[in-house]
Amino acid sequence: MACNLTISKSATAELIRQSAFGGTPGEMHIDLLEDSFKEGWLYIRLRCGQQDGIPVARTDGITLFAPSEQLTLLQDLKLDYFCDLSGGGFLISAPEGALASGCGTGFKLMRN
C-alpha cells in the first residue's frame, strides 16, 4: 500500500456493513470527485468493490481501494463515520493547508 490513509473503528464497522450488503464483503472503494460548480472542492465517494483501484488501507476485515492517481490527495488523511438520531455519514479529514468543507465530506486545496 502506497498511501497512509487511516480508518477509524466506526468507519471500519460501517464499511464492513456496506461491503457485505453490496455483495463485496471486505472490499470498498474511495475516490474524490470534483464539485459540480468547478470551485475546486473535492468530495469523497464510497462504493462497494475494488472498482479498478489499488489497496490504500486495510484494517479489521476491510480493504479500502482508491484510484492510483489520487494517492497523493489521500495521503495521511483519516476516514471517520458518525451516526446520530438524524442519520449518519462518512467524514474525511482535510490535508494540511486545505480548507475543510462545512459538512466534513470534502476539502478544497488552497493554491498560492
GUTI-231915 format. One record per residue (C-alpha): residue in three letters; x, y, z; residue number from 1. Coordinates in nm, 2 decimals. Example, Ala and Ser with C-alpha at 12.3 -4.5 7.8 and 13.67 -1.06 7.14 Angstrom:
2
{lopa 'Ala', {1.23, -0.45, 0.78}, 1}
{lopa 'Ser', {1.37, -0.11, 0.71}, 2}
# end
This chain:
112
{lopa 'Met', {0.00, 0.00, 0.00}, 1}
{lopa 'Ala', {0.14, 0.33, -0.11}, 2}
{lopa 'Cys', {-0.09, 0.56, 0.10}, 3}
{lopa 'Asn', {-0.12, 0.63, 0.47}, 4}
{lopa 'Leu', {-0.50, 0.67, 0.49}, 5}
{lopa 'Thr', {-0.63, 0.57, 0.83}, 6}
{lopa 'Ile', {-0.98, 0.44, 0.90}, 7}
{lopa 'Ser', {-1.15, 0.49, 1.24}, 8}
{lopa 'Lys', {-1.32, 0.20, 1.42}, 9}
{lopa 'Ser', {-1.66, 0.34, 1.35}, 10}
{lopa 'Ala', {-1.58, 0.39, 0.98}, 11}
{lopa 'Thr', {-1.44, 0.03, 0.97}, 12}
{lopa 'Ala', {-1.77, -0.11, 1.11}, 13}
{lopa 'Glu', {-1.98, 0.08, 0.86}, 14}
{lopa 'Leu', {-1.75, -0.01, 0.56}, 15}
{lopa 'Ile', {-1.78, -0.38, 0.66}, 16}
{lopa 'Arg', {-2.16, -0.35, 0.68}, 17}
{lopa 'Gln', {-2.19, -0.17, 0.34}, 18}
{lopa 'Ser', {-1.95, -0.40, 0.16}, 19}
{lopa 'Ala', {-2.14, -0.71, 0.28}, 20}
{lopa 'Phe', {-2.47, -0.56, 0.19}, 21}
{lopa 'Gly', {-2.33, -0.46, -0.15}, 22}
{lopa 'Gly', {-2.21, -0.81, -0.23}, 23}
{lopa 'Thr', {-1.83, -0.75, -0.19}, 24}
{lopa 'Pro', {-1.75, -0.84, 0.17}, 25}
{lopa 'Gly', {-1.44, -0.68, 0.29}, 26}
{lopa 'Glu', {-1.38, -0.46, -0.02}, 27}
{lopa 'Met', {-1.47, -0.09, -0.06}, 28}
{lopa 'His', {-1.35, 0.18, -0.29}, 29}
{lopa 'Ile', {-1.30, 0.55, -0.21}, 30}
{lopa 'Asp', {-1.24, 0.83, -0.46}, 31}
{lopa 'Leu', {-1.25, 1.21, -0.47}, 32}
{lopa 'Leu', {-1.50, 1.38, -0.70}, 33}
{lopa 'Glu', {-1.48, 1.74, -0.81}, 34}
{lopa 'Asp', {-1.77, 1.96, -0.72}, 35}
{lopa 'Ser', {-2.02, 2.03, -1.00}, 36}
{lopa 'Phe', {-1.96, 2.41, -0.98}, 37}
{lopa 'Lys', {-1.59, 2.37, -1.06}, 38}
{lopa 'Glu', {-1.49, 2.57, -0.75}, 39}
{lopa 'Gly', {-1.21, 2.33, -0.65}, 40}
{lopa 'Trp', {-1.39, 2.13, -0.39}, 41}
{lopa 'Leu', {-1.32, 1.75, -0.37}, 42}
{lopa 'Tyr', {-1.57, 1.52, -0.21}, 43}
{lopa 'Ile', {-1.54, 1.16, -0.11}, 44}
{lopa 'Arg', {-1.74, 0.89, -0.28}, 45}
{lopa 'Leu', {-1.75, 0.53, -0.14}, 46}
{lopa 'Arg', {-1.86, 0.23, -0.34}, 47}
{lopa 'Cys', {-1.86, -0.14, -0.30}, 48}
{lopa 'Gly', {-1.58, -0.35, -0.45}, 49}
{lopa 'Gln', {-1.24, -0.26, -0.59}, 50}
{lopa 'Gln', {-1.35, -0.05, -0.89}, 51}
{lopa 'Asp', {-1.01, -0.10, -1.06}, 52}
{lopa 'Gly', {-0.84, 0.07, -0.76}, 53}
{lopa 'Ile', {-0.53, -0.02, -0.57}, 54}
{lopa 'Pro', {-0.54, -0.10, -0.19}, 55}
{lopa 'Val', {-0.47, 0.21, 0.02}, 56}
{lopa 'Ala', {-0.58, 0.10, 0.36}, 57}
{lopa 'Arg', {-0.65, -0.23, 0.54}, 58}
{lopa 'Thr', {-0.79, -0.28, 0.88}, 59}
{lopa 'Asp', {-1.00, -0.53, 1.08}, 60}
{lopa 'Gly', {-1.16, -0.71, 0.78}, 61}
{lopa 'Ile', {-1.19, -0.43, 0.53}, 62}
{lopa 'Thr', {-0.96, -0.33, 0.24}, 63}
{lopa 'Leu', {-1.01, 0.02, 0.10}, 64}
{lopa 'Phe', {-0.92, 0.07, -0.26}, 65}
{lopa 'Ala', {-0.86, 0.40, -0.45}, 66}
{lopa 'Pro', {-0.75, 0.52, -0.79}, 67}
{lopa 'Ser', {-0.37, 0.53, -0.81}, 68}
{lopa 'Glu', {-0.38, 0.89, -0.95}, 69}
{lopa 'Gln', {-0.54, 1.01, -0.62}, 70}
{lopa 'Leu', {-0.28, 0.86, -0.38}, 71}
{lopa 'Thr', {-0.12, 1.19, -0.31}, 72}
{lopa 'Leu', {-0.45, 1.35, -0.23}, 73}
{lopa 'Leu', {-0.54, 1.07, 0.02}, 74}
{lopa 'Gln', {-0.20, 1.06, 0.18}, 75}
{lopa 'Asp', {-0.22, 1.09, 0.57}, 76}
{lopa 'Leu', {-0.60, 1.15, 0.57}, 77}
{lopa 'Lys', {-0.84, 0.99, 0.82}, 78}
{lopa 'Leu', {-1.18, 0.84, 0.72}, 79}
{lopa 'Asp', {-1.44, 0.85, 1.00}, 80}
{lopa 'Tyr', {-1.81, 0.77, 1.04}, 81}
{lopa 'Phe', {-2.07, 0.94, 1.26}, 82}
{lopa 'Cys', {-2.42, 0.83, 1.34}, 83}
{lopa 'Asp', {-2.69, 1.00, 1.54}, 84}
{lopa 'Leu', {-3.07, 1.02, 1.55}, 85}
{lopa 'Ser', {-3.08, 1.22, 1.23}, 86}
{lopa 'Gly', {-2.87, 0.97, 1.03}, 87}
{lopa 'Gly', {-2.51, 0.91, 0.96}, 88}
{lopa 'Gly', {-2.23, 0.96, 0.72}, 89}
{lopa 'Phe', {-1.86, 0.94, 0.64}, 90}
{lopa 'Leu', {-1.62, 1.22, 0.71}, 91}
{lopa 'Ile', {-1.27, 1.28, 0.59}, 92}
{lopa 'Ser', {-1.00, 1.50, 0.74}, 93}
{lopa 'Ala', {-0.86, 1.78, 0.52}, 94}
{lopa 'Pro', {-0.50, 1.77, 0.42}, 95}
{lopa 'Glu', {-0.26, 2.02, 0.57}, 96}
{lopa 'Gly', {-0.31, 2.36, 0.42}, 97}
{lopa 'Ala', {-0.66, 2.27, 0.27}, 98}
{lopa 'Leu', {-0.99, 2.41, 0.36}, 99}
{lopa 'Ala', {-1.24, 2.16, 0.51}, 100}
{lopa 'Ser', {-1.60, 2.16, 0.38}, 101}
{lopa 'Gly', {-1.87, 2.25, 0.62}, 102}
{lopa 'Cys', {-2.02, 1.90, 0.60}, 103}
{lopa 'Gly', {-1.69, 1.72, 0.66}, 104}
{lopa 'Thr', {-1.71, 1.51, 0.34}, 105}
{lopa 'Gly', {-1.46, 1.70, 0.14}, 106}
{lopa 'Phe', {-1.20, 1.97, 0.12}, 107}
{lopa 'Lys', {-1.05, 2.24, -0.11}, 108}
{lopa 'Leu', {-0.68, 2.26, -0.18}, 109}
{lopa 'Met', {-0.56, 2.62, -0.13}, 110}
{lopa 'Arg', {-0.34, 2.74, -0.41}, 111}
{lopa 'Asn', {-0.09, 3.02, -0.37}, 112}
# end
